[in-house]
């Protein structure tokens, strides 16, 4: 099959054919305007954590595919970016919170289950925090629920930056319900987790004094539990009931610490070790 006929079999905007050793781009032809345009469009794509590519201008999402193919009796590497925007949008309706863009509770718990299994395999310690916006009902009653949604969104964006600022300890973040959020700090020790939680608490207090033009002086209460790897060695990673039970137990411990933070006057971090 000739190269042009092979490419015509696919109706993809982004398809690249390289020599077997990947040192030479065979298609698209960079001497032609179409080839230059394709490469230019490719250069604006952003690679996301899930491996997809995202066009920030058109909001289109592409999945990456690579395989070896014989064309004209020669072996080539064929790379395709397949548009999956509609599929991704459909999936996101069920896993992402519309207000904050974070994981919904069900997806959050699934992610925590999977992370716990990985932590057991790797003998990895981590922390889990449940935080709650202080006096959020007053904000809603004063400014309305639409403004409350803006507050939730601003907080979610700040949390996303602060929780995942250290890529070596990148955690899981989601909206647990209402004004409650859960995040983890992965692959950490007690001191780092304690300092990081306190740092995030201060960031919220200092950076979210205003939302739009309204002064709200937002603060949050934190309940944090540090989970040392020797406290999860009893988890049977092939038994989902064992995994879910441990995750539920850890969350309950964090919730208990959150309640204590509220008793202490709010806008504080209460952190303890998790015990079996």
C-alpha positions as CSV (number, residue, x, y, z in Angstrom):
1,X,0.0,0.0,0.0
2,X,1.3,3.4,-0.9
3,X,1.9,5.9,1.9
4,X,-0.6,8.4,0.8
5,X,-3.3,5.8,0.4
6,X,-2.5,4.5,3.9
7,X,-2.8,7.9,5.4
8,X,-6.1,8.5,3.6
9,X,-7.5,5.4,5.4
10,X,-7.6,7.6,8.5
11,X,-9.5,10.8,8.9
12,X,-7.2,12.1,11.6
13,X,-6.0,15.7,11.9
14,X,-2.8,14.4,13.5
15,X,-1.1,11.4,12.0
16,X,2.7,11.1,11.8
17,X,4.7,8.4,10.0
18,X,8.3,8.0,11.0
19,X,11.1,5.7,10.0
20,X,11.5,2.6,12.1
21,X,14.3,4.2,14.1
22,X,12.2,7.4,14.5
23,X,15.0,9.6,13.2
24,X,13.2,10.7,10.1
25,X,9.7,12.1,9.7
26,X,8.2,10.6,6.5
27,X,4.7,12.1,6.8
28,X,3.5,14.9,6.8
29,X,5.7,16.5,4.3
30,X,7.3,19.4,6.0
31,X,8.1,21.0,2.6
32,X,4.3,21.5,2.0
33,X,2.1,24.0,3.8
34,X,-0.2,21.3,5.1
35,X,2.6,19.5,6.8
36,X,3.9,22.8,8.4
37,X,0.3,23.6,9.5
38,X,-0.1,20.1,11.1
39,X,3.1,20.4,13.0
40,X,2.3,23.9,14.1
41,X,-1.1,22.8,15.4
42,X,0.5,19.8,17.2
43,X,2.9,22.2,19.0
44,X,0.0,24.0,20.8
45,X,-1.3,20.8,22.4
46,X,-0.8,20.2,26.1
47,X,-0.1,16.8,27.5
48,X,-2.3,16.0,30.5
49,X,-1.6,13.7,33.5
50,X,-3.9,11.0,32.0
51,X,-1.8,10.8,28.8
52,X,-4.2,12.7,26.6
53,X,-3.4,15.8,24.6
54,X,-5.6,18.9,25.0
55,X,-6.0,21.9,22.7
56,X,-6.5,24.9,25.0
57,X,-8.0,27.0,22.1
58,X,-10.5,24.6,20.6
59,X,-11.0,22.5,23.9
60,X,-10.5,19.3,21.9
61,X,-9.1,16.2,23.5
62,X,-6.9,13.5,21.8
63,X,-5.7,10.1,22.8
64,X,-2.2,8.9,21.7
65,X,-1.7,5.8,19.7
66,X,1.6,4.3,18.3
67,X,2.3,1.1,16.4
68,X,4.6,-0.3,13.8
69,X,3.1,-0.8,10.3
70,X,4.4,-2.1,7.0
71,X,4.0,0.4,4.1
72,X,5.5,-0.1,0.7
73,X,7.4,-3.2,2.1
74,X,9.0,-1.0,4.8
75,X,8.4,-0.9,8.5
76,X,7.4,2.5,9.9
77,X,6.2,3.9,13.2
78,X,2.8,5.4,12.9
79,X,1.7,7.9,15.6
80,X,-1.9,9.0,15.7
81,X,-3.8,11.4,17.9
82,X,-7.4,10.3,17.9
83,X,-10.0,12.9,18.9
84,X,-12.1,11.7,21.9
85,X,-13.6,15.0,23.0
86,X,-17.2,13.9,23.1
87,X,-16.3,10.7,24.9
88,X,-14.2,12.5,27.5
89,X,-16.9,15.1,28.1
90,X,-19.4,12.3,28.6
91,X,-17.2,10.5,31.1
92,X,-16.4,13.7,32.9
93,X,-20.0,14.3,33.6
94,X,-19.9,11.3,36.0
95,X,-16.5,11.7,37.6
96,X,-15.8,15.5,37.8
97,X,-17.7,18.0,39.9
98,X,-19.2,20.7,37.7
99,X,-18.6,23.5,40.2
100,X,-14.9,22.8,41.0
101,X,-13.6,20.5,38.3
102,X,-12.4,18.1,40.9
103,X,-13.2,14.4,41.4
104,X,-16.7,13.7,42.6
105,X,-17.1,11.6,45.8
106,X,-17.5,8.2,44.0
107,X,-14.4,8.8,41.7
108,X,-12.5,10.2,44.7
109,X,-13.1,7.0,46.7
110,X,-12.2,4.8,43.8
111,X,-8.9,6.7,43.4
112,X,-8.2,6.4,47.1
113,X,-8.8,2.7,46.9
114,X,-6.3,2.3,44.0
115,X,-3.7,4.5,45.7
116,X,-4.0,2.5,49.0
117,X,-3.2,-0.7,47.0
118,X,-0.2,0.9,45.5
119,X,1.0,2.2,48.9
120,X,0.8,-1.3,50.3
121,X,2.8,-2.7,47.4
122,X,5.5,0.0,47.6
123,X,5.5,0.2,51.5
124,X,4.7,3.9,51.1
125,X,3.5,6.2,53.8
126,X,1.1,9.0,53.1
127,X,-1.3,11.5,54.7
128,X,-5.0,12.1,54.1
129,X,-6.7,15.4,55.0
130,X,-10.4,16.3,55.2
131,X,-11.0,20.0,55.2
132,X,-14.1,22.1,55.6
133,X,-14.8,25.7,54.8
134,X,-15.4,27.7,58.0
135,X,-18.9,29.3,58.2
136,X,-19.7,28.5,54.5
137,X,-23.4,28.7,55.2
138,X,-23.0,32.4,56.2
139,X,-21.3,33.1,52.8
140,X,-24.2,31.4,51.0
141,X,-26.8,33.2,53.1
142,X,-25.1,36.6,52.6
143,X,-24.2,36.5,49.0
144,X,-26.2,33.7,47.5
145,X,-25.4,30.2,46.3
146,X,-24.0,31.3,42.9
147,X,-21.3,33.3,44.8
148,X,-20.8,30.3,47.0
149,X,-20.0,28.3,43.9
150,X,-17.4,30.9,43.0
151,X,-15.8,30.5,46.4
152,X,-15.7,26.7,46.0
153,X,-14.1,27.0,42.6
154,X,-11.4,29.4,43.8
155,X,-10.6,27.2,46.7
156,X,-10.4,24.1,44.5
157,X,-8.0,25.9,42.1
158,X,-5.8,26.9,45.1
159,X,-5.8,23.4,46.5
160,X,-5.0,21.9,43.1
161,X,-1.9,24.1,42.9
162,X,-0.7,23.6,46.5
163,X,-1.5,19.9,46.8
164,X,0.2,19.0,43.6
165,X,3.0,21.6,43.7
166,X,5.6,18.9,44.5
167,X,5.4,16.4,41.7
168,X,7.3,13.8,43.7
169,X,4.5,13.8,46.3
170,X,1.6,14.5,44.0
171,X,-1.6,13.5,45.7
172,X,-5.3,12.8,45.2
173,X,-7.8,15.7,45.4
174,X,-11.6,15.7,45.3
175,X,-14.8,17.2,46.6
176,X,-16.1,14.9,49.3
177,X,-19.4,16.7,49.5
178,X,-20.8,20.1,50.2
179,X,-17.9,22.3,51.3
180,X,-15.8,19.4,52.3
181,X,-12.7,18.3,50.3
182,X,-10.2,15.5,50.7
183,X,-6.6,15.4,49.6
184,X,-3.6,13.2,50.1
185,X,0.1,13.9,50.2
186,X,1.7,10.8,48.8
187,X,5.1,9.2,49.6
188,X,5.7,11.5,52.6
189,X,6.8,11.4,56.2
190,X,5.0,12.9,59.2
191,X,7.0,16.2,59.4
192,X,6.6,17.0,55.7
193,X,2.9,16.2,55.8
194,X,2.4,18.4,58.9
195,X,4.3,21.3,57.4
196,X,2.6,21.0,54.1
197,X,-0.9,21.0,55.6
198,X,-0.1,24.0,57.7
199,X,1.3,25.8,54.6
200,X,-1.9,25.1,52.7
201,X,-4.0,26.4,55.6
202,X,-2.0,29.6,55.6
203,X,-2.3,29.9,51.8
204,X,-6.1,29.8,52.0
205,X,-6.2,32.3,54.8
206,X,-3.8,34.7,53.0
207,X,-4.9,34.3,49.3
208,X,-8.7,34.0,49.6
209,X,-9.5,37.1,51.5
210,X,-11.4,38.3,48.5
211,X,-13.5,36.5,45.9
212,X,-14.3,38.9,43.0
213,X,-14.8,42.2,44.8
214,X,-16.2,40.8,48.0
215,X,-14.1,40.5,51.2
216,X,-14.9,37.2,52.8
217,X,-11.6,36.3,54.7
218,X,-12.0,32.6,53.9
219,X,-10.5,30.0,56.3
220,X,-10.7,26.3,56.5
221,X,-10.4,23.7,59.2
222,X,-8.2,20.6,58.6
223,X,-8.4,17.1,59.9
224,X,-5.3,15.1,58.9
225,X,-4.2,11.6,59.5
226,X,-0.7,10.3,58.8
227,X,-0.6,6.7,57.6
228,X,2.7,5.0,58.1
229,X,3.2,2.0,55.8
230,X,3.3,-0.5,58.7
231,X,-0.2,0.4,59.6
232,X,-1.6,-0.8,56.3
233,X,0.4,-4.0,55.9
234,X,-2.7,-6.0,56.9
235,X,-4.6,-4.9,53.8
236,X,-5.3,-7.6,51.3
237,X,-4.9,-5.8,48.0
238,X,-6.7,-8.4,46.0
239,X,-9.7,-8.2,48.3
240,X,-11.6,-4.9,47.6
241,X,-13.7,-5.2,50.8
242,X,-10.4,-5.1,52.7
243,X,-9.2,-2.1,50.7
244,X,-12.5,-0.2,51.1
245,X,-12.6,-0.9,54.8
246,X,-9.2,0.5,55.4
247,X,-9.9,3.6,53.3
248,X,-13.1,4.2,55.2
249,X,-11.3,3.8,58.5
250,X,-8.6,6.3,57.5
251,X,-11.3,8.8,56.3
252,X,-13.2,8.4,59.6
253,X,-10.0,9.2,61.5
254,X,-9.5,12.4,59.4
255,X,-13.1,13.4,60.0
256,X,-12.6,13.0,63.8
257,X,-9.6,15.3,63.6
258,X,-11.6,17.8,61.5
259,X,-14.3,17.9,64.2
260,X,-11.5,18.5,66.8
261,X,-10.2,21.4,64.7
262,X,-13.7,23.0,64.8
263,X,-13.9,22.5,68.5
264,X,-10.5,24.3,68.9
265,X,-11.9,27.4,67.1
266,X,-11.6,26.5,63.4
267,X,-8.9,27.6,61.0
268,X,-6.5,25.1,62.4
269,X,-4.8,21.8,61.5
270,X,-5.3,18.7,63.8
271,X,-3.1,15.9,62.8
272,X,-2.6,12.4,64.3
273,X,-1.0,9.1,63.4
274,X,-3.3,6.4,62.1
275,X,-3.4,3.2,64.0
276,X,-5.0,-0.1,63.0
